Amino acid sequence: MKKLIFAFFLPLTFSATTLAADGKALYTQKLCATCHGAEGKAPIAPMYPKLNGQNATYLLNQMKDIKSGKRNNGMSMTMKPMMAAVSESDMTAIADYLASVK
């Protein structure tokens, strides 16, 4: 029984780790670091939020809302055109990566 449980959870752990690794590459490729800084820790200006360590679901929802136009306050309108090139699976990977950065 223990082996069965281990066999079930091991792929889930690997999957989350893989998403975070892919998210790190996507964070750079999609130019997120340009404004939010390396690893989301040091934005280039006070108006841009720090993203590291945030809850992954929260980050994903914010990216989705910016892309859809549901969120249109503050700097989100600046970000909207950039989000057009980011798929939902990319957003998930980026959110998982940022949530893992402490």
C-alpha positions in Angstrom: 0.0 0.0 0.0 2.8 2.4 0.9 4.4 1.8 -2.6 1.1 2.5 -4.2 0.7 5.8 -2.4 4.4 6.8 -3.2 3.9 5.9 -6.9 0.8 8.1 -7.0 2.4 11.2 -5.3 5.9 11.0 -6.9 4.7 12.2 -10.4 2.8 15.1 -8.8 5.9 16.2 -7.0 8.0 15.9 -10.2 5.3 17.7 -12.2 5.3 20.7 -9.8 9.1 20.9 -9.9 9.1 20.7 -13.7 6.5 23.5 -13.9 8.6 25.7 -11.6 11.7 25.1 -13.8 9.8 25.8 -17.0 8.3 28.9 -15.3 11.8 30.3 -14.6 12.6 30.1 -18.3 9.3 31.5 -19.3 9.6 34.3 -16.8 12.7 35.5 -18.6 11.4 34.7 -22.2 8.1 36.5 -21.7 10.0 39.6 -20.4 8.5 39.6 -16.9 11.9 40.4 -15.4 12.1 43.6 -17.4 9.7 45.3 -14.9 9.4 42.9 -12.0 13.1 42.2 -11.7 15.1 39.0 -11.4 13.1 36.3 -9.7 10.3 38.8 -9.1 12.2 40.2 -6.1 13.3 43.6 -7.2 11.0 45.6 -9.4 12.6 48.4 -11.4 10.1 51.0 -10.0 7.9 51.1 -6.8 4.8 50.9 -8.9 5.6 47.3 -10.0 4.8 44.7 -7.4 7.2 42.1 -6.0 6.0 38.7 -7.2 8.2 36.2 -5.4 6.7 34.1 -2.8 3.1 35.0 -3.7 0.5 32.3 -3.7 0.5 30.6 -7.1 -3.3 30.6 -7.5 -3.4 34.3 -6.7 -0.7 35.0 -9.3 -2.4 32.9 -11.9 -5.7 34.6 -11.4 -4.1 38.1 -11.6 -2.4 37.2 -14.9 -5.7 35.7 -16.3 -7.6 38.9 -15.2 -5.1 41.2 -16.8 -5.1 39.2 -20.1 -8.9 39.2 -20.2 -9.2 42.8 -19.3 -11.2 42.0 -16.1 -8.4 43.7 -14.2 -7.7 47.1 -15.7 -6.4 49.2 -12.8 -2.9 50.6 -12.1 -0.2 49.2 -14.4 -2.3 46.3 -15.6 -3.1 48.1 -18.9 0.6 48.3 -19.6 0.9 44.6 -19.0 -2.2 43.5 -21.1 -0.4 43.6 -24.5 2.4 41.5 -23.1 0.0 38.9 -21.7 -1.4 38.3 -25.2 1.6 36.1 -26.0 1.3 34.1 -22.7 -0.8 31.0 -22.7 -2.7 29.7 -19.7 -0.2 26.9 -19.3 2.7 29.4 -19.4 0.9 31.5 -16.8 0.6 28.4 -14.5 4.2 27.6 -14.9 5.3 31.2 -14.2 3.0 31.4 -11.2 4.4 28.1 -9.8 7.9 29.4 -10.3 7.3 32.7 -8.6 5.5 31.0 -5.7 8.6 28.8 -5.2 11.0 31.8 -5.0 11.6 32.9 -1.5 
